[in-house]
Amino acid sequence: MIEIYIDTSKRGGKEVRILKDGGLIDSMTGEIDVVDSLSKLLVKNGIKISKINGCNFFKGPGSFTGLKVGCAISNTINWALKLKEIEQLEQPVYGSQPNIQMPEKSL
């Protein structure tokens, strides 16, 4: 069983892993483009997207925007590959309200 794991919870770095039967095949970490990195890992390891059995993401807590990104990518992969129905798609667990700053007033 081949699965993808995505962690976008930290502002300073992201992680994409490809796992087979629970063991790590390959990964990329750092300030990466998650979708591009996933594509590169699949090509590098000769894995077709159709062979993916599931995609999971770190649900939180973590960066509000980061968690939304990981969730959106994971849910899109699961839905597009018909691994989950719309009703089965998951939500992040933010852990707190978003810390959104008001824009500074112009002088």
C-alpha positions in Angstrom: 0.0 0.0 0.0 1.5 3.3 -1.1 0.5 6.5 0.8 1.4 10.1 0.8 1.8 12.1 4.0 1.9 15.9 4.0 2.9 18.2 6.9 2.5 22.0 6.3 1.9 23.0 9.9 5.1 25.0 10.4 5.7 28.4 8.8 9.4 27.7 8.3 9.2 24.3 6.6 7.0 21.7 5.0 7.4 17.9 4.6 6.1 15.5 2.0 6.6 11.7 2.5 5.9 8.7 0.3 5.3 5.6 2.4 4.9 1.9 1.4 3.3 -0.4 3.9 4.2 2.1 6.7 7.9 2.4 5.7 9.4 5.5 4.3 10.3 5.3 0.6 11.4 9.0 0.1 10.7 12.5 1.5 11.4 16.1 0.9 11.5 18.8 3.7 12.1 22.5 4.0 10.8 25.6 2.2 9.3 23.5 -0.6 6.4 23.7 -3.0 4.4 20.7 -1.7 2.7 19.8 -5.1 5.9 20.2 -7.1 7.9 18.2 -4.5 5.3 15.4 -4.5 5.5 15.3 -8.3 9.3 15.1 -8.2 9.2 12.3 -5.5 6.7 10.2 -7.5 8.8 10.6 -10.7 12.1 9.9 -8.9 10.7 6.7 -7.4 8.8 5.5 -10.5 5.4 5.7 -8.8 2.3 6.5 -10.9 -0.3 8.7 -9.1 -2.9 5.9 -9.9 -1.0 3.6 -7.5 -1.5 5.8 -4.5 -3.9 4.2 -1.9 -4.3 7.3 0.3 -3.1 10.7 1.2 -3.0 12.0 4.8 -2.0 15.3 6.3 -0.9 16.6 9.7 -4.2 17.9 11.1 -2.9 20.3 13.7 -2.4 22.3 15.6 -0.2 24.6 13.6 -0.1 27.5 11.2 -3.6 28.4 10.2 -2.8 28.9 6.5 -0.4 26.0 6.5 -2.9 23.6 7.8 -5.5 24.7 5.3 -2.9 24.2 2.5 -2.0 20.6 3.6 -5.7 19.8 4.0 -6.7 21.1 0.6 -3.9 19.2 -1.2 -4.6 15.9 0.7 -8.4 16.2 0.2 -8.0 17.0 -3.5 -5.8 14.0 -4.1 -8.1 11.7 -2.2 -11.2 13.0 -4.0 -9.5 13.0 -7.5 -8.3 9.4 -7.1 -11.8 8.4 -5.8 -10.3 7.3 -2.5 -12.8 9.3 -0.5 -16.3 10.7 -1.1 -16.9 14.4 -0.5 -18.5 13.6 2.9 -15.4 11.8 4.0 -12.9 14.6 3.4 -11.2 15.8 6.5 -10.8 19.2 8.3 -7.7 20.6 10.1 -7.7 21.0 13.8 -6.5 24.5 14.3 -6.0 24.5 18.1 -7.0 28.1 18.5 -8.5 31.1 16.6 -6.4 32.4 13.7 -4.0 35.2 14.6 -4.9 37.7 11.9 -3.5 41.2 12.2 -5.3 44.2 11.0 -3.6 46.2 8.3 -1.7 49.3 9.4 -3.5 52.5 8.7 -2.0 54.7 6.0 -0.8 58.1 7.2 
